Amino acid sequence: MPSKLRFFPFGDEFDPGMGARALRPHEPLFDIDPERYLIEVALKTQQLGAAHADYFRGGADLMQAQWDVLELVLTDLSTHHPEHFRLDRHGDEWHWHNTLLGIDTRFHFGDAASLPYEPLDWAGRQVQEDLVLLASDSDATFVGGQLCFANGWDIGERVGHAYLRIHKHTPGVTMPSVHAGSRFLAALKPERTMWRMSWNFKLTDQMDLTTRHIPEHKADFERRAPTLTPEQAGAEIFVRIERQTFTRLPRSGGVLFGIHTYNSLLEVEAADPDRARRILRVVQGSPREVRDYKAITPMEGPMLSYLESRARLGGWQLVAGG
């Protein structure tokens, strides 16, 4: 059976808040999932090669922030995963080794011409995270980045828009956390990365769910969801989570918004009765508008029935509705 999720965002009840906490010194900013690393960085390369403008927005105006991100990526990888990555610095002459991808690159820090791509674009091809840049202004305006695995949005449609405007369609019950998130971003200090988890459920494990793919996946969902049964739910529903990080960049003053997406079959997670119970309680405790917003409602019945059956295998005494 495939491995369970590396991070598990479900507690004992639905939490409408942001739930951010500080990243500890021993915790990596960029997570290397050994089962998926080569697959996902190859997929990024493929997407960027086929439709670069759909997945990357950079340019000279963002160059200082891009070098900030490159330094973060290379330093973090070489610190937390020295068996795979090494960074040698001699002033501004840097030498990068990525043994997983067979990359051995020498470049001059600050000179974009010494790299094959813009700094953030090059660094982003070596991590599984999406890397989004927010401005240093009070509105946390989206200004660029590399975004290959987004869930229902893309980098182009958000560039130039403020954080609060982007989240204006968020369910009312979670709007207080959206406003708290805006204040949180404004108060974020350098050298203190914060992180949080988000969750959703899909009928696909496709990583790239950016805007361009919405019509086909909406049609597939509308065809399959109404006929889903509890017996099928475990093998057809995927738990899709995001590990989101927020880091104030030292030179440019902007914020790096990192998003690492993970998928797991519901039956893999629910093989652990405690995990089945926790997912069940969080979904049952979610307000209707949240379940509608996350498109859970059309498959809610069979999914909850399946989770109840798995949770009972652990001897959990379940109460209807919670």
NORFENPE-V909894 format. One record per helix or strand of 3 or more residues. SS is the DSSP state (hx for helix, st for strand). FROM is the first residue (numbers start at 1). LEN is the number of residues. If there is no record, write none. Layout:
ss={SS | SS}
from={FROM | FROM}
len={LEN | LEN}
This chain:
ss={hx | hx | hx | st | st | st | hx | hx | st | st | hx | hx | hx | st | hx | hx | st | st | hx | hx | hx | hx}
from={37 | 52 | 60 | 85 | 93 | 103 | 112 | 119 | 130 | 142 | 155 | 163 | 172 | 194 | 211 | 230 | 238 | 255 | 266 | 273 | 288 | 297}
len={14 | 4 | 21 | 6 | 6 | 6 | 3 | 6 | 5 | 5 | 4 | 4 | 16 | 9 | 17 | 7 | 11 | 11 | 5 | 13 | 6 | 16}
